[in-house]
Amino acid sequence: MSIHDAEKLIRDVPDFPKPGIVFKDIAPLLADGKAWRVVTEAMIAEVSACKPEKLAGIESRGFLFAAPLAYEMGRGLVLIRKPGKLPWKVVREEYALEYGTDTIEMHVDAVAPGERVVIVDDVLATGGTAAAAKRLIEKAGGVVVGFAFMVELGFLGGRARLGDVPVASIYRYD
């Protein structure tokens, strides 16, 4: 299966979660083992040049990509979660949403000072969560050396919020 064949499995769902939005549903791609492998291998190829020591997955769909990348690359996995989900001491980062704020957390010892980290998520949209994850890693002393996304919604401008760190996206929709 090619990377282009795998993309055909991404389903457009009109008017979800609200009218006027076309949701990119990756569930059919994930349900196809060959497609998921092709995408995972493409993401590994993209992030390998960053030479990460750890891959940080953003809850929850970012875990679906960060975990196999970390496993295949023989690197550590960092979980970035919603508040109250981690059982030990955490560092947290609050960030602005269109209406209100949200917060993400990770264990205080998940990243060592100077450790090279690539942040992984399923979709880059406005970039708010990914930018907050970057600040969170940096707050713990880590160095964000890249971002990896399966899908980028380029028309939302999220890449601009991530600074000068390399951004890899397998599929980009403008």
Wavefront OBJ file of the C-alpha trace (Angstrom):
o trace
v 0.000 0.000 0.000
v 1.298 3.466 -0.850
v 1.044 6.582 1.295
v -1.424 7.941 -1.308
v -3.596 4.824 -1.081
v -3.650 5.191 2.705
v -4.834 8.793 2.393
v -7.908 7.631 0.489
v -9.072 5.993 3.735
v -9.389 9.358 5.510
v -13.092 10.093 5.492
v -14.591 13.577 5.198
v -17.530 14.034 7.566
v -19.443 17.224 6.706
v -20.979 19.380 9.414
v -19.148 17.701 12.307
v -18.825 18.709 15.095
v -20.881 21.694 13.934
v -22.328 23.039 10.670
v -19.743 24.246 8.181
v -16.907 22.061 9.487
v -15.575 19.166 7.406
v -14.072 16.709 9.896
v -11.143 14.551 8.734
v -11.982 11.123 10.209
v -8.832 8.988 10.493
v -10.619 5.964 12.021
v -10.909 4.097 8.683
v -7.168 4.505 8.107
v -6.375 3.244 11.610
v -8.639 0.239 11.026
v -6.462 -0.820 8.083
v -3.230 -2.324 9.417
v -1.284 -1.798 6.195
v -2.343 1.836 5.939
v -1.474 2.527 9.567
v 1.947 0.926 9.071
v 2.619 3.023 5.950
v 1.727 6.227 7.811
v 3.790 5.215 10.858
v 6.806 4.481 8.655
v 6.388 7.823 6.886
v 6.288 9.618 10.234
v 9.429 7.794 11.391
v 11.210 8.849 8.213
v 10.190 12.465 8.867
v 11.253 12.638 12.535
v 14.433 10.539 12.399
v 16.464 13.510 11.165
v 15.550 15.361 14.384
v 17.393 12.680 16.394
v 14.889 12.646 19.260
v 15.575 10.913 22.538
v 11.856 10.825 23.341
v 8.549 11.193 21.563
v 5.752 13.020 23.365
v 2.176 12.100 22.500
v -0.684 14.509 23.152
v -3.836 12.936 24.617
v -5.460 11.029 23.287
v -5.078 10.409 19.585
v -1.475 11.570 19.655
v -0.770 8.424 21.691
v -1.836 6.327 18.695
v 1.093 7.699 16.702
v 3.700 8.538 19.344
v 3.657 5.034 20.849
v 4.460 3.075 17.670
v 7.033 5.703 16.645
v 8.780 5.469 20.018
v 8.656 1.678 19.906
v 9.990 1.354 16.363
v 12.711 3.967 16.969
v 13.713 2.519 20.345
v 12.992 5.820 22.096
v 11.119 6.761 25.247
v 7.477 7.803 25.254
v 6.160 10.861 27.115
v 2.441 11.179 27.834
v 0.949 14.663 27.708
v -2.462 14.425 29.324
v -5.521 16.328 30.396
v -5.559 17.454 34.044
v -6.051 14.847 36.744
v -5.094 11.832 34.601
v -1.515 11.349 35.775
v -0.905 9.696 39.167
v 2.269 11.482 40.251
v 3.767 14.991 40.466
v 3.098 16.994 37.315
v 4.123 20.114 35.494
v 1.222 21.875 33.803
v 0.587 24.409 31.062
v -2.590 26.400 30.563
v -3.432 27.732 27.106
v -6.111 29.804 25.436
v -8.929 28.334 23.382
v -11.379 30.166 21.162
v -13.700 30.387 24.171
v -11.885 29.947 27.487
v -8.788 27.994 28.451
v -7.559 24.424 28.738
v -4.670 22.725 30.525
v -2.270 19.879 29.785
v 0.073 18.058 32.150
v 2.974 15.619 32.189
v 5.004 13.995 34.950
v 7.751 16.264 36.285
v 10.385 13.623 35.507
v 9.104 12.618 32.060
v 11.773 14.701 30.329
v 15.299 15.292 31.581
v 16.965 18.685 31.172
v 18.429 18.968 27.682
v 16.603 15.886 26.389
v 15.598 16.094 22.705
v 11.852 15.619 22.188
v 9.565 15.398 19.158
v 5.919 16.202 19.906
v 3.409 13.968 18.106
v -0.326 14.369 17.517
v -2.862 13.207 14.980
v -3.918 16.616 13.616
v -2.393 20.084 13.524
v -5.272 22.569 13.372
v -4.868 25.991 15.034
v -1.697 24.901 16.841
v -2.778 25.920 20.341
v -2.410 22.513 21.970
v 0.868 21.732 20.203
v 2.331 25.125 21.191
v 1.266 24.504 24.795
v 2.910 21.062 24.678
v 6.123 22.718 23.480
v 6.046 25.155 26.400
v 5.369 22.251 28.764
v 8.396 20.279 27.531
v 10.563 23.399 27.753
v 9.282 24.141 31.274
v 10.606 20.712 32.285
v 13.985 21.502 30.691
v 13.527 19.485 27.502
v 14.370 20.709 24.018
v 11.650 20.388 21.381
v 13.421 19.429 18.156
v 10.368 18.711 16.015
v 6.654 18.149 15.632
v 4.994 15.306 13.740
v 1.349 15.145 12.673
v -0.543 12.742 10.474
v -2.832 15.496 9.171
v -2.286 19.240 8.943
v -5.182 21.584 8.280
v -2.983 24.228 6.683
v -5.811 26.696 6.161
v -6.038 27.148 9.964
v -2.453 28.422 10.247
v -1.352 26.256 13.170
v 2.205 25.838 11.882
v 2.873 29.555 12.463
v 2.261 29.129 16.215
v 5.003 26.514 16.581
v 8.011 28.758 16.006
v 11.055 27.732 14.028
v 10.979 24.064 15.069
v 10.650 21.618 12.137
v 7.060 20.475 11.500
v 6.331 17.248 9.624
v 2.859 16.402 8.424
v 2.084 13.406 6.263
v -1.116 14.837 4.774
v -1.722 18.563 4.405
v -5.060 20.121 3.470
v -4.999 23.786 2.454
l 1 2 3 4 5 6 7 8 9 10 11 12 13 14 15 16 17 18 19 20 21 22 23 24 25 26 27 28 29 30 31 32 33 34 35 36 37 38 39 40 41 42 43 44 45 46 47 48 49 50 51 52 53 54 55 56 57 58 59 60 61 62 63 64 65 66 67 68 69 70 71 72 73 74 75 76 77 78 79 80 81 82 83 84 85 86 87 88 89 90 91 92 93 94 95 96 97 98 99 100 101 102 103 104 105 106 107 108 109 110 111 112 113 114 115 116 117 118 119 120 121 122 123 124 125 126 127 128 129 130 131 132 133 134 135 136 137 138 139 140 141 142 143 144 145 146 147 148 149 150 151 152 153 154 155 156 157 158 159 160 161 162 163 164 165 166 167 168 169 170 171 172 173 174
